[in-house]
Amino acid sequence: MPRRSGRLPELSGLELERALEAVRQARSEIIRAEAKIKIGSPHYQALERFREATNDLAEALTGDREHFWKKPHSIGMK
């Protein structure tokens, strides 16, 4: 008889929100770092691959590859 792992097939609700927020923060720091180093350098290329991976992850989790490209909503702003 196969053993059940107790793991969910996908993230949802609060767990999905937490994961997306963590990736958003990491992506923001990556973009900040990319702005400080020479374009095309080995570090820049590695950071660029990481940023692209966050886009892939966004697409897998939300169905929207550009999920992190959008500006966050500001509370109280019109």
Secondary structure by P-SEA (a helix, b strand, c coil): ccccccccccccaaaaaaaaaaaaaaaaaaaaaaaccccccaaaaaaaaaaaaaaaaaaaaccccccccccccccccc
